[in-house]
């Protein structure tokens, strides 16, 4: 059954999916000189997703969701937050440049 705990446990992944779909829809319609703004759109979207996750996706006590496939605890919450921070900084730093690691 889909509960609020289940939704909160996959909230960061849902938000990143929405950002990706938004970028895939918007970017082909931008002119060539506007496409360098995709990095800023990505960084802004990830920053908003991080704030929403911090406000609404905090775990209570550790639990398993989705049939035991997802462990919803503070350690995973910390790593999701760290991933969001690194991604936002990376997109903002290398905006408009083709840098691949």
C-alpha positions in Angstrom: 0.0 0.0 0.0 1.2 3.5 -0.8 1.5 5.5 2.4 3.0 8.9 3.2 6.1 7.2 4.5 6.5 5.4 1.2 6.1 8.7 -0.7 8.6 10.5 1.6 11.2 7.7 1.2 11.3 8.2 -2.6 10.6 11.9 -2.7 14.1 13.0 -3.8 14.1 10.5 -6.7 10.6 11.7 -7.8 11.8 15.3 -7.8 14.9 14.5 -9.8 12.8 12.6 -12.3 10.4 15.6 -12.6 13.4 18.0 -13.2 14.9 15.7 -15.8 11.6 15.4 -17.7 11.2 19.2 -17.5 14.6 19.8 -19.0 14.1 17.2 -21.7 10.8 18.9 -22.7 12.0 22.6 -22.5 15.6 22.3 -23.9 14.8 21.4 -27.5 12.7 24.5 -27.9 15.4 26.9 -26.8 17.6 28.6 -29.3 21.3 27.7 -29.5 22.4 30.7 -27.4 19.8 30.0 -24.8 20.8 26.3 -24.3 23.7 27.4 -22.1 21.0 28.2 -19.5 20.2 24.5 -19.1 22.9 24.3 -16.4 21.2 27.1 -14.4 17.8 25.4 -14.9 19.3 22.2 -13.6 21.0 23.8 -10.6 17.9 25.7 -9.7 15.7 22.7 -10.0 18.0 20.6 -7.9 18.2 23.4 -5.3 14.4 23.5 -5.1 14.2 19.7 -4.9 16.8 19.8 -2.1 14.7 22.3 -0.1 11.5 20.4 -0.7 13.2 17.1 0.4 14.6 18.9 3.6 11.1 20.2 4.4 8.9 17.2 3.6 11.1 14.1 3.3 12.6 13.8 6.7 12.5 10.3 8.1 11.1 9.4 11.5 12.3 6.1 12.9 14.2 3.8 10.5 11.9 1.7 8.4 11.9 -0.3 5.2 9.5 0.6 2.4 8.4 -0.7 -1.0 8.6 -4.3 0.1 12.0 -3.9 1.7 13.7 -2.4 -1.4 14.2 1.1 0.2 15.6 1.7 3.7 14.2 5.1 4.9 16.5 6.4 7.7 18.7 9.3 8.5 21.9 8.0 6.9 20.1 7.7 3.5 18.6 11.2 4.1 22.1 12.6 4.7 23.6 11.0 1.6 20.6 12.3 -0.5 21.2 15.8 0.8 25.0 15.5 0.1 24.3 14.4 -3.4 21.9 17.3 -4.0 24.6 19.8 -2.7 27.3 18.4 -4.9 25.1 18.3 -7.9 23.9 21.9 -7.5 27.5 23.2 -7.1 28.8 21.2 -10.1 26.0 22.4 -12.4 26.5 26.0 -11.3 30.3 25.8 -11.6 30.5 24.2 -15.1 27.5 26.1 -16.6 28.0 26.4 -20.3 31.1 24.2 -20.4 31.4 20.6 -21.6 33.1 19.0 -18.6 32.8 15.3 -18.2 34.3 13.4 -15.2 
